[in-house]
């Protein structure tokens, strides 16, 4: 495929200004997602002084705060980190659905890459597995996706 023009993004975070928007709800999980994301950003060249952490109450509040940050034009990309864990009522479904729809909509309307690091789990064990154990760290994956998407957009 060497003859085909290809647009791709490098995993270089040098000089990127990033806001990590993270929930306080389930912070015993979310703090590990933040740690993974920070480590990933710095390993890929970001400076700690260019990273801002914004805490929000829960996943439902992620879209509004991401929108405000995106509109501020102070950041090249955002990370939305949180953990929604199913309970006994349908609350889980509403929170997951609104948070994911809202974040996707902001990406499209504001043209700001947002790494989607919101865990949506049936059990606490599933969340622990995705916050730096068996199933990796979804904060890291969200950070990588955000860096790559910023760079892809720059190359178009
Ligand atoms: N918010 C979360 O981030 N995770 C959850 O698991 C959760 N549950 O299960 O209730 C949750 N609810 C709070 C919600 O996001 C809002 O903060 C709240 O409804 C106030 O607007």
Backbone and ligand atoms as CSV (ligand in chain L), in Angstrom:
chain,resi,resn,atom,element,x,y,z
A,1,UNK,N,N,0.833,-1.214,0.000
A,1,UNK,CA,C,0.000,0.000,0.000
A,1,UNK,C,C,0.865,1.260,0.000
A,2,UNK,N,N,2.181,1.109,-0.320
A,2,UNK,CA,C,3.079,2.280,-0.293
A,2,UNK,C,C,2.667,3.327,-1.323
A,3,UNK,N,N,1.947,2.871,-2.377
A,3,UNK,CA,C,1.540,3.799,-3.440
A,3,UNK,C,C,0.262,4.562,-3.099
A,4,UNK,N,N,-0.359,4.241,-1.989
A,4,UNK,CA,C,-1.612,4.901,-1.616
A,4,UNK,C,C,-1.330,6.023,-0.627
A,5,UNK,N,N,-1.863,7.205,-0.930
A,5,UNK,CA,C,-1.722,8.320,0.020
A,5,UNK,C,C,-2.445,7.951,1.316
A,6,UNK,N,N,-1.741,8.015,2.407
A,6,UNK,CA,C,-2.321,7.634,3.702
A,6,UNK,C,C,-2.159,8.774,4.699
A,7,UNK,N,N,-3.233,9.101,5.375
A,7,UNK,CA,C,-3.160,10.116,6.432
A,7,UNK,C,C,-3.274,9.384,7.760
A,8,UNK,N,N,-2.310,9.601,8.619
A,8,UNK,CA,C,-2.335,8.939,9.930
A,8,UNK,C,C,-1.793,9.913,10.967
A,9,UNK,N,N,-1.936,9.566,12.218
A,9,UNK,CA,C,-1.463,10.445,13.289
A,9,UNK,C,C,-0.378,9.756,14.097
A,10,UNK,N,N,0.680,10.512,14.356
A,10,UNK,CA,C,1.749,9.961,15.195
A,10,UNK,C,C,1.374,10.099,16.668
A,11,UNK,N,N,1.940,9.223,17.473
A,11,UNK,CA,C,1.655,9.281,18.916
A,11,UNK,C,C,2.657,10.202,19.602
A,12,UNK,N,N,2.616,11.485,19.192
A,12,UNK,CA,C,3.526,12.460,19.795
A,12,UNK,C,C,2.700,13.500,20.546
A,13,UNK,N,N,2.935,13.619,21.836
A,13,UNK,CA,C,2.123,14.543,22.646
A,13,UNK,C,C,2.880,15.823,22.974
A,14,UNK,N,N,4.037,16.036,22.331
A,14,UNK,CA,C,4.836,17.227,22.600
A,14,UNK,C,C,3.991,18.487,22.443
A,15,UNK,N,N,4.066,19.352,23.425
A,15,UNK,CA,C,3.417,20.678,23.398
A,15,UNK,C,C,1.884,20.617,23.397
A,16,UNK,N,N,1.306,19.434,23.499
A,16,UNK,CA,C,-0.161,19.371,23.527
A,16,UNK,C,C,-0.688,19.923,24.846
A,17,UNK,N,N,-1.774,20.698,24.736
A,17,UNK,CA,C,-2.469,21.203,25.935
A,17,UNK,C,C,-3.715,20.336,26.117
A,18,UNK,N,N,-3.757,19.662,27.260
A,18,UNK,CA,C,-4.788,18.643,27.468
A,18,UNK,C,C,-5.534,18.903,28.781
A,19,UNK,N,N,-6.854,18.784,28.736
A,19,UNK,CA,C,-7.634,18.798,29.982
A,19,UNK,C,C,-8.182,17.389,30.216
A,20,UNK,N,N,-7.945,16.896,31.416
A,20,UNK,CA,C,-8.503,15.601,31.827
A,20,UNK,C,C,-9.732,15.907,32.676
A,21,UNK,N,N,-10.904,15.523,32.176
A,21,UNK,CA,C,-12.146,15.764,32.910
A,21,UNK,C,C,-12.524,14.433,33.563
A,22,UNK,N,N,-12.533,14.417,34.886
A,22,UNK,CA,C,-12.683,13.140,35.593
A,22,UNK,C,C,-13.743,13.248,36.681
A,23,UNK,N,N,-14.508,12.184,36.839
A,23,UNK,CA,C,-15.583,12.200,37.838
A,23,UNK,C,C,-15.032,11.960,39.245
A,24,UNK,N,N,-15.743,12.544,40.221
A,24,UNK,CA,C,-15.463,12.212,41.630
A,24,UNK,C,C,-16.206,10.934,42.012
A,25,UNK,N,N,-17.343,10.676,41.350
A,25,UNK,CA,C,-18.088,9.442,41.592
A,25,UNK,C,C,-17.164,8.264,41.268
A,26,UNK,N,N,-17.136,7.271,42.119
A,26,UNK,CA,C,-16.265,6.094,41.934
A,26,UNK,C,C,-14.788,6.496,41.803
A,27,UNK,N,N,-14.370,7.450,42.630
A,27,UNK,CA,C,-12.994,7.943,42.490
A,27,UNK,C,C,-11.940,6.878,42.792
A,28,UNK,N,N,-12.330,5.839,43.531
A,28,UNK,CA,C,-11.347,4.778,43.822
A,28,UNK,C,C,-10.957,4.042,42.532
A,29,UNK,N,N,-11.796,4.115,41.515
A,29,UNK,CA,C,-11.483,3.571,40.186
A,29,UNK,C,C,-10.903,4.674,39.301
A,30,UNK,N,N,-11.581,5.809,39.308
A,30,UNK,CA,C,-11.256,6.881,38.357
A,30,UNK,C,C,-9.846,7.432,38.602
A,31,UNK,N,N,-9.408,7.469,39.857
A,31,UNK,CA,C,-8.059,7.964,40.134
A,31,UNK,C,C,-7.000,7.109,39.421
A,32,UNK,N,N,-7.276,5.827,39.238
A,32,UNK,CA,C,-6.334,4.961,38.497
A,32,UNK,C,C,-6.368,5.251,36.999
A,33,UNK,N,N,-7.550,5.642,36.496
A,33,UNK,CA,C,-7.635,6.029,35.080
A,33,UNK,C,C,-6.845,7.320,34.859
A,34,UNK,N,N,-6.966,8.255,35.794
A,34,UNK,CA,C,-6.220,9.521,35.692
A,34,UNK,C,C,-4.714,9.227,35.710
A,35,UNK,N,N,-4.306,8.369,36.643
A,35,UNK,CA,C,-2.876,8.035,36.761
A,35,UNK,C,C,-2.347,7.430,35.468
A,36,UNK,N,N,-3.114,6.513,34.887
A,36,UNK,CA,C,-2.700,5.882,33.626
A,36,UNK,C,C,-2.620,6.904,32.504
A,37,UNK,N,N,-3.598,7.777,32.435
A,37,UNK,CA,C,-3.630,8.786,31.366
A,37,UNK,C,C,-2.447,9.758,31.506
A,38,UNK,N,N,-2.190,10.201,32.727
A,38,UNK,CA,C,-1.071,11.139,32.957
A,38,UNK,C,C,0.254,10.502,32.555
A,39,UNK,N,N,0.453,9.275,32.995
A,39,UNK,CA,C,1.687,8.549,32.676
A,39,UNK,C,C,1.845,8.419,31.162
A,40,UNK,N,N,0.772,8.073,30.489
A,40,UNK,CA,C,0.797,7.889,29.038
A,40,UNK,C,C,1.129,9.206,28.327
A,41,UNK,N,N,0.474,10.293,28.755
A,41,UNK,CA,C,0.711,11.590,28.102
A,41,UNK,C,C,2.172,12.016,28.253
A,42,UNK,N,N,2.697,11.878,29.474
A,42,UNK,CA,C,4.070,12.315,29.735
A,42,UNK,C,C,5.069,11.422,28.983
A,43,UNK,N,N,4.817,10.098,28.963
A,43,UNK,CA,C,5.703,9.188,28.207
A,43,UNK,C,C,5.726,9.504,26.716
A,44,UNK,N,N,4.642,10.104,26.232
A,44,UNK,CA,C,4.592,10.432,24.806
A,44,UNK,C,C,4.995,11.887,24.535
A,45,UNK,N,N,5.534,12.541,25.552
A,45,UNK,CA,C,6.155,13.847,25.307
A,45,UNK,C,C,5.424,15.050,25.850
A,46,UNK,N,N,4.263,14.863,26.476
A,46,UNK,CA,C,3.532,16.022,27.017
A,46,UNK,C,C,4.258,16.572,28.245
A,47,UNK,N,N,4.090,17.884,28.472
A,47,UNK,CA,C,4.656,18.503,29.677
A,47,UNK,C,C,3.574,18.564,30.744
A,48,UNK,N,N,3.974,18.286,31.978
A,48,UNK,CA,C,2.978,18.281,33.065
A,48,UNK,C,C,2.294,19.639,33.211
A,49,UNK,N,N,3.054,20.720,32.909
A,49,UNK,CA,C,2.438,22.060,33.061
A,49,UNK,C,C,1.394,22.353,31.987
A,50,UNK,N,N,1.338,21.530,30.946
A,50,UNK,CA,C,0.306,21.721,29.903
A,50,UNK,C,C,-0.923,20.840,30.134
A,51,UNK,N,N,-0.949,20.167,31.296
A,51,UNK,CA,C,-2.081,19.277,31.585
A,51,UNK,C,C,-2.894,19.871,32.737
A,52,UNK,N,N,-4.207,19.897,32.564
A,52,UNK,CA,C,-5.115,20.405,33.593
A,52,UNK,C,C,-6.087,19.289,33.964
A,53,UNK,N,N,-6.319,19.089,35.252
A,53,UNK,CA,C,-7.321,18.108,35.687
A,53,UNK,C,C,-8.551,18.866,36.184
A,54,UNK,N,N,-9.714,18.486,35.672
A,54,UNK,CA,C,-10.970,19.111,36.084
A,54,UNK,C,C,-11.838,18.017,36.694
A,55,UNK,N,N,-12.273,18.194,37.941
A,55,UNK,CA,C,-13.122,17.172,38.580
A,55,UNK,C,C,-14.589,17.569,38.434
A,56,UNK,N,N,-15.420,16.607,38.103
A,56,UNK,CA,C,-16.866,16.827,37.993
A,56,UNK,C,C,-17.553,15.815,38.908
A,57,UNK,N,N,-18.829,16.089,39.292
A,57,UNK,CA,C,-19.479,15.171,40.242
A,57,UNK,C,C,-19.596,13.743,39.702
A,58,UNK,N,N,-20.255,13.597,38.535
A,58,UNK,CA,C,-20.452,12.248,37.993
A,58,UNK,C,C,-20.413,12.259,36.484
A,59,UNK,N,N,-20.629,11.087,35.891
A,59,UNK,CA,C,-20.539,10.955,34.434
A,59,UNK,C,C,-21.564,11.835,33.718
A,60,UNK,N,N,-22.698,12.039,34.342
A,60,UNK,CA,C,-23.749,12.850,33.721
A,60,UNK,C,C,-23.265,14.277,33.473
A,61,UNK,N,N,-22.336,14.756,34.288
A,61,UNK,CA,C,-21.839,16.133,34.171
A,61,UNK,C,C,-20.673,16.251,33.178
A,62,UNK,N,N,-20.154,15.125,32.703
A,62,UNK,CA,C,-18.988,15.186,31.803
A,62,UNK,C,C,-19.249,16.032,30.543
A,63,UNK,N,N,-20.400,15.834,29.841
A,63,UNK,CA,C,-20.579,16.567,28.592
A,63,UNK,C,C,-20.574,18.087,28.761
A,64,UNK,N,N,-21.289,18.584,29.751
A,64,UNK,CA,C,-21.378,20.044,29.921
A,64,UNK,C,C,-19.997,20.646,30.147
A,65,UNK,N,N,-19.227,20.004,31.024
A,65,UNK,CA,C,-17.909,20.566,31.355
A,65,UNK,C,C,-16.954,20.404,30.171
A,66,UNK,N,N,-17.033,19.281,29.469
A,66,UNK,CA,C,-16.211,19.105,28.257
A,66,UNK,C,C,-16.560,20.180,27.225
A,67,UNK,N,N,-17.842,20.477,27.100
A,67,UNK,CA,C,-18.252,21.488,26.123
A,67,UNK,C,C,-17.657,22.856,26.452
A,68,UNK,N,N,-17.721,23.222,27.732
A,68,UNK,CA,C,-17.177,24.523,28.153
A,68,UNK,C,C,-15.668,24.585,27.878
A,69,UNK,N,N,-14.987,23.494,28.188
A,69,UNK,CA,C,-13.533,23.457,27.965
A,69,UNK,C,C,-13.211,23.501,26.473
A,70,UNK,N,N,-13.974,22.764,25.679
A,70,UNK,CA,C,-13.723,22.748,24.229
A,70,UNK,C,C,-13.951,24.145,23.655
A,71,UNK,N,N,-15.029,24.797,24.078
A,71,UNK,CA,C,-15.345,26.136,23.565
A,71,UNK,C,C,-14.296,27.167,23.964
A,72,UNK,N,N,-13.619,26.930,25.084
A,72,UNK,CA,C,-12.606,27.886,25.558
A,72,UNK,C,C,-11.410,27.951,24.619
A,73,UNK,N,N,-11.236,26.947,23.771
A,73,UNK,CA,C,-10.115,26.859,22.811
A,73,UNK,C,C,-8.754,26.881,23.519
A,74,UNK,N,N,-8.745,26.551,24.807
A,74,UNK,CA,C,-7.475,26.519,25.543
A,74,UNK,C,C,-6.784,25.162,25.437
A,75,UNK,N,N,-7.487,24.172,24.852
A,75,UNK,CA,C,-6.945,22.808,24.867
A,75,UNK,C,C,-6.969,22.182,23.470
A,76,UNK,N,N,-5.928,21.410,23.173
A,76,UNK,CA,C,-5.891,20.696,21.896
A,76,UNK,C,C,-6.771,19.452,21.952
A,77,UNK,N,N,-6.943,18.907,23.137
A,77,UNK,CA,C,-7.771,17.720,23.276
A,77,UNK,C,C,-8.196,17.546,24.719
A,78,UNK,N,N,-9.225,16.733,24.897
A,78,UNK,CA,C,-9.768,16.468,26.237
A,78,UNK,C,C,-9.811,14.969,26.469
A,79,UNK,N,N,-9.775,14.609,27.736
A,79,UNK,CA,C,-10.011,13.210,28.116
A,79,UNK,C,C,-11.200,13.195,29.062
A,80,UNK,N,N,-12.178,12.364,28.786
A,80,UNK,CA,C,-13.336,12.222,29.674
A,80,UNK,C,C,-13.199,10.888,30.394
A,81,UNK,N,N,-12.956,10.958,31.698
A,81,UNK,CA,C,-12.702,9.737,32.464
A,81,UNK,C,C,-13.751,9.566,33.564
A,82,UNK,N,N,-14.243,8.361,33.694
A,82,UNK,CA,C,-15.218,8.082,34.737
A,82,UNK,C,C,-15.541,6.603,34.777
A,83,UNK,N,N,-16.411,6.251,35.700
A,83,UNK,CA,C,-16.819,4.849,35.832
A,83,UNK,C,C,-18.275,4.817,36.252
A,84,UNK,N,N,-19.103,4.222,35.410
A,84,UNK,CA,C,-20.504,4.027,35.788
A,84,UNK,C,C,-20.674,2.533,36.059
A,85,UNK,N,N,-21.182,2.226,37.235
A,85,UNK,CA,C,-21.333,0.821,37.636
A,85,UNK,C,C,-22.816,0.539,37.872
A,86,UNK,N,N,-23.312,-0.495,37.218
A,86,UNK,CA,C,-24.748,-0.810,37.244
A,86,UNK,C,C,-25.236,-1.037,38.679
A,87,UNK,N,N,-26.395,-0.476,38.972
A,87,UNK,CA,C,-27.015,-0.696,40.286
A,87,UNK,C,C,-28.319,-1.449,40.108
A,88,UNK,N,N,-29.233,-1.245,41.050
A,88,UNK,CA,C,-30.468,-2.030,41.040
A,88,UNK,C,C,-31.560,-1.410,40.173
A,89,UNK,N,N,-31.344,-0.178,39.708
A,89,UNK,CA,C,-32.386,0.529,38.947
A,89,UNK,C,C,-31.863,0.862,37.534
A,90,UNK,N,N,-32.727,1.386,36.666
A,90,UNK,CA,C,-32.272,1.738,35.299
A,90,UNK,C,C,-31.400,2.994,35.236
A,91,UNK,N,N,-31.073,3.599,36.360
A,91,UNK,CA,C,-30.261,4.831,36.399
A,91,UNK,C,C,-29.004,4.705,35.523
A,92,UNK,N,N,-28.336,3.576,35.641
A,92,UNK,CA,C,-27.109,3.278,34.885
A,92,UNK,C,C,-27.292,3.577,33.395
A,93,UNK,N,N,-28.403,3.095,32.831
A,93,UNK,CA,C,-28.628,3.228,31.387
A,93,UNK,C,C,-28.738,4.693,30.969
A,94,UNK,N,N,-29.435,5.473,31.789
A,94,UNK,CA,C,-29.593,6.894,31.450
A,94,UNK,C,C,-28.253,7.628,31.543
A,95,UNK,N,N,-27.511,7.357,32.593
A,95,UNK,CA,C,-26.233,8.061,32.776
A,95,UNK,C,C,-25.268,7.699,31.642
A,96,UNK,N,N,-25.139,6.418,31.338
A,96,UNK,CA,C,-24.208,5.986,30.268
A,96,UNK,C,C,-24.606,6.588,28.933
A,97,UNK,N,N,-25.892,6.494,28.642
A,97,UNK,CA,C,-26.361,6.929,27.334
A,97,UNK,C,C,-26.172,8.440,27.160
A,98,UNK,N,N,-26.547,9.212,28.152
A,98,UNK,CA,C,-26.429,10.673,28.021
A,98,UNK,C,C,-24.967,11.106,28.000
A,99,UNK,N,N,-24.141,10.470,28.822
A,99,UNK,CA,C,-22.723,10.856,28.856
A,99,UNK,C,C,-22.069,10.551,27.511
A,100,UNK,N,N,-22.307,9.361,26.965
A,100,UNK,CA,C,-21.628,9.007,25.717
A,100,UNK,C,C,-22.163,9.824,24.552
A,101,UNK,N,N,-23.489,10.009,24.483
A,101,UNK,CA,C,-24.059,10.823,23.398
A,101,UNK,C,C,-23.534,12.257,23.476
A,102,UNK,N,N,-23.533,12.804,24.689
A,102,UNK,CA,C,-23.104,14.192,24.863
A,102,UNK,C,C,-21.656,14.385,24.450
A,103,UNK,N,N,-20.807,13.464,24.840
A,103,UNK,CA,C,-19.379,13.599,24.524
A,103,UNK,C,C,-19.163,13.484,23.013
A,104,UNK,N,N,-19.845,12.542,22.374
A,104,UNK,CA,C,-19.705,12.393,20.917
A,104,UNK,C,C,-20.174,13.667,20.206
A,105,UNK,N,N,-21.256,14.242,20.686
A,105,UNK,CA,C,-21.799,15.453,20.064
A,105,UNK,C,C,-20.823,16.628,20.176
A,106,UNK,N,N,-20.162,16.733,21.325
A,106,UNK,CA,C,-19.199,17.837,21.509
A,106,UNK,C,C,-18.015,17.670,20.567
A,107,UNK,N,N,-17.541,16.442,20.431
A,107,UNK,CA,C,-16.431,16.198,19.493
A,107,UNK,C,C,-16.793,16.723,18.119
A,108,UNK,N,N,-18.023,16.425,17.676
A,108,UNK,CA,C,-18.431,16.793,16.319
A,108,UNK,C,C,-18.685,18.289,16.184
A,109,UNK,N,N,-19.346,18.877,17.172
A,109,UNK,CA,C,-19.696,20.296,17.016
A,109,UNK,C,C,-18.497,21.202,17.281
A,110,UNK,N,N,-17.628,20.813,18.201
A,110,UNK,CA,C,-16.494,21.677,18.556
A,110,UNK,C,C,-15.211,21.288,17.825
A,111,UNK,N,N,-15.241,20.165,17.115
A,111,UNK,CA,C,-14.038,19.645,16.440
A,111,UNK,C,C,-12.859,19.545,17.409
A,112,UNK,N,N,-13.148,19.097,18.602
A,112,UNK,CA,C,-12.105,18.878,19.605
A,112,UNK,C,C,-12.058,17.385,19.923
A,113,UNK,N,N,-10.907,16.731,19.704
A,113,UNK,CA,C,-10.821,15.313,20.052
A,113,UNK,C,C,-11.011,15.086,21.559
A,114,UNK,N,N,-11.857,14.137,21.878
A,114,UNK,CA,C,-12.082,13.777,23.287
A,114,UNK,C,C,-11.845,12.277,23.421
A,115,UNK,N,N,-10.848,11.913,24.215
A,115,UNK,CA,C,-10.617,10.498,24.494
A,115,UNK,C,C,-11.711,10.011,25.432
A,116,UNK,N,N,-12.384,8.947,25.015
A,116,UNK,CA,C,-13.551,8.463,25.780
A,116,UNK,C,C,-13.097,7.370,26.750
A,117,UNK,N,N,-12.874,7.770,27.978
A,117,UNK,CA,C,-12.415,6.822,28.991
A,117,UNK,C,C,-13.450,6.656,30.087
A,118,UNK,N,N,-14.691,6.437,29.657
A,118,UNK,CA,C,-15.777,6.224,30.624
A,118,UNK,C,C,-16.069,4.727,30.690
A,119,UNK,N,N,-15.765,4.128,31.829
A,119,UNK,CA,C,-16.076,2.704,32.010
A,119,UNK,C,C,-17.571,2.553,32.223
A,120,UNK,N,N,-18.176,1.573,31.574
A,120,UNK,CA,C,-19.600,1.276,31.794
A,120,UNK,C,C,-19.665,-0.204,32.144
A,121,UNK,N,N,-19.759,-0.498,33.423
A,121,UNK,CA,C,-19.545,-1.871,33.888
A,121,UNK,C,C,-20.752,-2.410,34.652
A,122,UNK,N,N,-20.929,-3.710,34.549
A,122,UNK,CA,C,-21.996,-4.377,35.306
A,122,UNK,C,C,-21.589,-4.592,36.763
A,123,UNK,N,N,-20.285,-4.725,36.994
A,123,UNK,CA,C,-19.822,-5.025,38.354
A,123,UNK,C,C,-18.586,-4.188,38.703
A,124,UNK,N,N,-18.325,-4.073,39.989
A,124,UNK,CA,C,-17.125,-3.370,40.451
A,124,UNK,C,C,-15.873,-4.111,39.977
A,125,UNK,N,N,-15.938,-5.437,39.951
A,125,UNK,CA,C,-14.786,-6.215,39.479
A,125,UNK,C,C,-14.420,-5.857,38.041
A,126,UNK,N,N,-15.432,-5.703,37.193
A,126,UNK,CA,C,-15.157,-5.325,35.796
A,126,UNK,C,C,-14.457,-3.970,35.734
A,127,UNK,N,N,-14.869,-3.060,36.604
A,127,UNK,CA,C,-14.247,-1.732,36.616
A,127,UNK,C,C,-12.789,-1.827,37.088
A,128,UNK,N,N,-12.556,-2.613,38.123
A,128,UNK,CA,C,-11.177,-2.779,38.631
A,128,UNK,C,C,-10.286,-3.378,37.535
A,129,UNK,N,N,-10.834,-4.344,36.797
A,129,UNK,CA,C,-10.049,-4.981,35.724
A,129,UNK,C,C,-9.626,-3.997,34.648
A,130,UNK,N,N,-10.437,-2.944,34.440
A,130,UNK,CA,C,-10.165,-1.973,33.366
A,130,UNK,C,C,-9.443,-0.722,33.863
A,131,UNK,N,N,-9.092,-0.706,35.130
A,131,UNK,CA,C,-8.443,0.484,35.714
A,131,UNK,C,C,-7.012,0.159,36.132
A,132,UNK,N,N,-6.344,-0.636,35.304
A,132,UNK,CA,C,-4.930,-0.898,35.573
A,132,UNK,C,C,-4.636,-2.303,36.035
A,133,UNK,N,N,-5.544,-3.252,35.735
A,133,UNK,CA,C,-5.198,-4.651,36.065
A,133,UNK,C,C,-5.453,-5.545,34.846
A,134,UNK,N,N,-6.183,-6.637,35.027
A,134,UNK,CA,C,-6.358,-7.668,33.986
A,134,UNK,C,C,-6.617,-7.143,32.574
A,135,UNK,N,N,-7.534,-6.191,32.475
A,135,UNK,CA,C,-7.956,-5.729,31.137
A,135,UNK,C,C,-7.295,-4.402,30.770
A,136,UNK,N,N,-6.123,-4.134,31.343
A,136,UNK,CA,C,-5.399,-2.902,30.996
A,136,UNK,C,C,-5.932,-1.689,31.736
A,137,UNK,N,N,-5.653,-0.529,31.150
A,137,UNK,CA,C,-6.089,0.728,31.782
A,137,UNK,C,C,-6.750,1.584,30.704
A,138,UNK,N,N,-8.050,1.780,30.845
A,138,UNK,CA,C,-8.810,2.504,29.806
A,138,UNK,C,C,-8.464,3.994,29.777
A,139,UNK,N,N,-7.834,4.494,30.847
A,139,UNK,CA,C,-7.352,5.878,30.825
A,139,UNK,C,C,-6.199,6.015,29.839
A,140,UNK,N,N,-5.348,4.992,29.797
A,140,UNK,CA,C,-4.225,4.980,28.851
A,140,UNK,C,C,-4.767,4.918,27.420
A,141,UNK,N,N,-5.724,4.021,27.204
A,141,UNK,CA,C,-6.279,3.873,25.845
A,141,UNK,C,C,-6.945,5.158,25.371
A,142,UNK,N,N,-7.638,5.826,26.282
A,142,UNK,CA,C,-8.305,7.082,25.911
A,142,UNK,C,C,-7.260,8.149,25.558
A,143,UNK,N,N,-6.170,8.187,26.314
A,143,UNK,CA,C,-5.118,9.177,26.051
A,143,UNK,C,C,-4.473,8.915,24.686
A,144,UNK,N,N,-4.194,7.653,24.385
A,144,UNK,CA,C,-3.582,7.319,23.085
A,144,UNK,C,C,-4.511,7.704,21.935
A,145,UNK,N,N,-5.794,7.407,22.107
A,145,UNK,CA,C,-6.763,7.725,21.047
A,145,UNK,C,C,-6.844,9.234,20.832
A,146,UNK,N,N,-6.804,9.988,21.938
A,146,UNK,CA,C,-6.880,11.451,21.809
A,146,UNK,C,C,-5.654,12.008,21.085
A,147,UNK,N,N,-4.453,11.537,21.480
A,147,UNK,CA,C,-3.216,12.032,20.837
A,147,UNK,C,C,-3.273,11.737,19.334
A,148,UNK,N,N,-3.611,10.485,18.998
A,148,UNK,CA,C,-3.624,10.087,17.588
A,148,UNK,C,C,-4.646,10.908,16.796
A,149,UNK,N,N,-5.803,11.148,17.383
A,149,UNK,CA,C,-6.855,11.889,16.663
A,149,UNK,C,C,-6.451,13.348,16.456
A,150,UNK,N,N,-5.818,13.954,17.464
A,150,UNK,CA,C,-5.325,15.339,17.296
A,150,UNK,C,C,-4.372,15.393,16.117
A,151,UNK,N,N,-3.472,14.435,16.044
A,151,UNK,CA,C,-2.450,14.444,14.984
A,151,UNK,C,C,-3.048,14.118,13.614
A,152,UNK,N,N,-4.054,13.239,13.585
A,152,UNK,CA,C,-4.731,12.949,12.300
A,152,UNK,C,C,-5.373,14.224,11.776
A,153,UNK,N,N,-6.088,14.927,12.650
A,153,UNK,CA,C,-6.775,16.162,12.216
A,153,UNK,C,C,-5.759,17.186,11.684
A,154,UNK,N,N,-4.603,17.268,12.344
A,154,UNK,CA,C,-3.578,18.216,11.892
A,154,UNK,C,C,-3.080,17.888,10.488
A,155,UNK,N,N,-3.150,16.598,10.134
A,155,UNK,CA,C,-2.591,16.159,8.849
A,155,UNK,C,C,-3.599,16.181,7.709
A,156,UNK,N,N,-4.818,16.586,7.989
A,156,UNK,CA,C,-5.839,16.612,6.930
A,156,UNK,C,C,-5.887,18.003,6.289
L,1,LIG,N1,N,-22.216,8.715,38.195
L,1,LIG,C1,C,-21.088,8.058,37.845
L,1,LIG,O1,O,-20.135,8.691,37.359
L,1,LIG,N2,N,-21.001,6.719,38.037
L,1,LIG,C2,C,-22.031,5.984,38.553
L,1,LIG,O2,O,-21.877,4.746,38.717
L,1,LIG,C3,C,-23.219,6.648,38.911
L,1,LIG,N3,N,-24.318,5.916,39.470
L,1,LIG,O3,O,-24.300,4.685,39.460
L,1,LIG,O4,O,-25.276,6.489,39.982
L,1,LIG,C4,C,-23.286,8.053,38.710
L,1,LIG,N4,N,-24.397,8.748,39.047
L,1,LIG,C5,C,-24.377,10.169,39.258
L,1,LIG,C6,C,-24.654,10.961,37.994
L,1,LIG,O5,O,-23.604,10.858,37.076
L,1,LIG,C7,C,-24.850,12.448,38.333
L,1,LIG,O6,O,-23.676,12.960,38.892
L,1,LIG,C8,C,-25.994,12.658,39.321
L,1,LIG,O7,O,-27.176,12.083,38.826
L,1,LIG,C9,C,-26.231,14.169,39.559
L,1,LIG,O8,O,-26.514,14.854,38.349
